[in-house]
Every structure is written in structure tokens, then in C-alpha cells.
């Protein structure tokens, strides 16, 4: 069973900083990088098809690795 706690993202802090889709989710690719280089979004706050704990955990790991790579290369 999957229970949805909420379906409206609380991304006010990102509004005007990075791109948001029409529903308010941060537009980020599968590497979790947002529309501004060096900003990463993970979990249910970003655009994606599946919103489950397992995918949020995966996003967190991907975002951490991508951020480390970004820092090392910039």
C-alpha cells in the first residue's frame, strides 16, 4: 500500500530561483540538476513520474554524487 501525504509541492523557496513546472515541481533532469548549474533537487519536490520513498532515496544519492562532481569540476 502506498499512502500519499501530499500532492502539492512546497517549493516556495525555489520559486524565481530555478524553473518550476505548472504544478510547482522543480524542473530537474535525471541527474537531479535543476535549470541553474550547481543546484540539485531530490525527492518529491522535483519533476518525475514516480513519487515513492525508494525513488526519493535514489534521488538523494544521485543529487549528492552529482553535487560532489560539480564541486570537483568547478
C-alpha positions as CSV (number, residue, x, y, z in Angstrom):
1,X,0.0,0.0,0.0
2,X,1.2,3.5,-0.8
3,X,-0.2,6.4,1.1
4,X,0.1,9.9,-0.3
5,X,0.8,12.5,2.3
6,X,0.5,15.4,0.0
7,X,0.4,16.1,-3.7
8,X,1.3,19.8,-3.7
9,X,5.0,20.6,-3.6
10,X,6.2,23.1,-1.0
11,X,8.7,24.8,-3.3
12,X,8.2,28.4,-2.5
13,X,11.9,28.8,-1.7
14,X,12.8,27.7,-5.2
15,X,10.2,29.9,-7.0
16,X,12.0,32.5,-9.1
17,X,15.4,30.8,-8.5
18,X,15.0,27.7,-10.6
19,X,12.4,26.6,-13.2
20,X,9.2,25.1,-11.8
21,X,6.6,23.3,-13.9
22,X,3.0,24.3,-14.0
23,X,2.3,22.2,-10.9
24,X,5.1,23.7,-8.9
25,X,7.7,20.9,-9.1
26,X,11.3,21.9,-9.6
27,X,12.3,21.1,-13.2
28,X,15.3,18.8,-12.8
29,X,16.8,16.1,-15.1
30,X,17.5,12.6,-14.0
31,X,20.9,13.7,-12.7
32,X,18.8,15.9,-10.3
33,X,20.4,19.1,-11.7
34,X,17.9,22.0,-11.9
35,X,17.9,24.7,-14.5
36,X,20.8,26.5,-12.8
37,X,24.1,24.7,-12.9
38,X,25.1,23.6,-9.4
39,X,21.6,23.5,-8.0
40,X,20.2,20.0,-7.4
41,X,16.7,18.9,-6.5
42,X,15.9,15.5,-5.0
43,X,12.8,13.6,-3.9
44,X,9.2,14.6,-4.4
45,X,9.9,18.3,-4.9
46,X,11.2,17.7,-8.5
47,X,9.6,16.6,-11.7
48,X,9.4,12.9,-12.0
49,X,7.0,10.1,-12.8
50,X,7.2,8.0,-9.6
51,X,6.8,9.5,-6.1
52,X,7.7,6.9,-3.6
53,X,10.2,6.6,-0.8
54,X,12.5,4.4,-2.8
55,X,12.8,6.9,-5.6
56,X,13.3,9.8,-3.2
57,X,16.2,7.9,-1.6
58,X,17.6,7.3,-5.0
59,X,17.3,10.9,-5.9
60,X,19.2,11.9,-2.7
61,X,22.1,9.6,-3.6
62,X,22.1,10.9,-7.2
63,X,22.0,14.5,-6.1
64,X,24.8,14.0,-3.6
65,X,27.1,12.4,-6.2
66,X,26.2,15.0,-8.8
67,X,26.9,17.8,-6.4
68,X,30.2,16.4,-5.4
69,X,31.1,16.0,-9.1
70,X,30.0,19.6,-9.8
71,X,32.1,20.9,-6.9
72,X,35.2,18.9,-8.0
73,X,34.9,20.2,-11.6
74,X,34.0,23.8,-11.0
